[in-house]
């Protein structure tokens, strides 16, 4: 679940670099990614499938997804406005 959520986060970041409609879709997808991120740990605990590897993996992939989304927003703003201030 963490890997799928990470890939969806990457897609969200990519969508932020495109046009207005894609940015809206990226925002909705990021909301879904954030929600799933909160749920995946609970699901693992409820199913008793927690691992020592899973918790750090979740933290690292969350940080990477947030970085990708921020970069996507920055590139999207740059492409939309053309100002170098975004870079």
ROFI-633976 format. One record per residue: residue in one letter; z, y, x of N, C-alpha, C, CB in turn. Coordinates in steps of 0.1 Angstrom, whole numbers, plus 5000, padded with zeros to 4 digits. Glycine has a CB too. Layout:
ROFI-633976
AZYXZYXZYXZYX...
This chain:
ROFI-633976
X500049885008500050005000500050135009501250004991X500750125020500850245029499450275035501850215040X498750165039497350185045496450245035496850055051X496450195023495550245012495850395009495650164999X497150425008497650555006497150655017499150555004X497250605029496750685041495250715040497050605054X494450615036493050635035492750735024492350505032X493450725013493350825002493750965007494150784990X494750975015495051105021493951155029496351085029X493351075037492251115045491051165037491751005055X490851095026489751135016490151275010489551035005X491351295007491851415001491651535011493351414998X491951515024491751615034490251645036492251565047X489451545035487951565036487451645024487151435037X487951615012487551685000487851835001488151624988X488951865007489352005009488352085017490652015015X487452015025486552085033485252115026486252005046X485052065014483852085007483952194997483451954999X483052194987483052304977484252304967481752294969X484152404958485252424949485652304941484952544940X484752244935485052124926485652014935483852074919X485151994947485651894956487051924960484751874968X487352054962488752094966489652074955488752244970X489252094942490152054931490451904931489452104918X489351824933489551684933490451644945488251614934X490351714956491151684968492651714965490751764979X492851824957494251864954494851764944494252004947X494051714934494551614925494851484932493551594914X493951444942494151324950495351334958492851294958X495551454964496751474973498051454964496751604980X498051504952499151484943499351334941498851564930X498351264938498451114937498951054949497051054933X498451094961498951034974500451064976498151094985X500851184973502251224974503151134965502451374971X502651114953503351034943503450894948502751044929X502350834952502350694957503150674969500950654960X503250784977504050774989505550764985503850904998X505950824975507350814970507650684964507650924961X506550624959506750494951506750374960505750484941X505950384971505750254979506950204986504650284990X507850294990509150244996509950174985509850355002X510050234973510850174962510250044958510850274950X508950034958508349904954508649794965506749914953X508649834977508949734988510449694987508749795002X511349784984512749744982512949664970513549874981X512249694959512449614947511949474948511749684935X510849464955510249324958510849254969508749334960X511849324976512449274988511449234999513349154984X510549325001509549305011509549415022508149305005X510749475023510949575034510849505048512349645032X510249585057510149535071510649645080508749485074X511049605092511449705102510249785107512049635114X509049725105507849795109507349885098506749685112X507649855086507149935074507650075074507449865062X508950095076509550225075508950325085511050215077X508950285098508250375108506750405105508450325122X506150295100504650305097504450415086504050175093X505350405076505250505065505550645070506350465054X506450665079506750795084505550855092508050795092X505050765101503950815109502650845101503650705120X502350755092501150775084501350895075500850655075X502550925070502751045062502451165070504151045056X502951175082502751285091501351305094503551275104X500551205096499151205099498451265087498651075104X498751205075498051255063498251405061498551175051X499551445063499851585060499051675070501351615062X498951625083498151705093496651705089498351645107X496151595084494751595080494451685068494351445077X495351685059495251775047495251915051496251735036X496251955060496352095064495052135071497552115073X494552045080493252075087492152085077492951965097X492152005067491052015057491152145049491251895047X492352185046492452315039491952435048493952335035X492352425061491952535070490452535071492552505084X489852415073488352415074487652455061487852275078X488252415050487652455037487752605035488452385026X488852665039488952815038487952885047490452855041X487852825059486852885069485452875064486952815082X485152765058483752745053483552835041483552595049X484552855033484352935021484353085024485552905011X485153125033485253265036484553315048486653305037X484353225058483653255070484453335080482453335067X485753365077486553445086487153355097487753515079X487053405110487653325121489153325121487153375134X489753405112491153405111491753275107491653515101X490953195099491453065095491552965107490453015084X490652985117490652895128491752935138489352895135
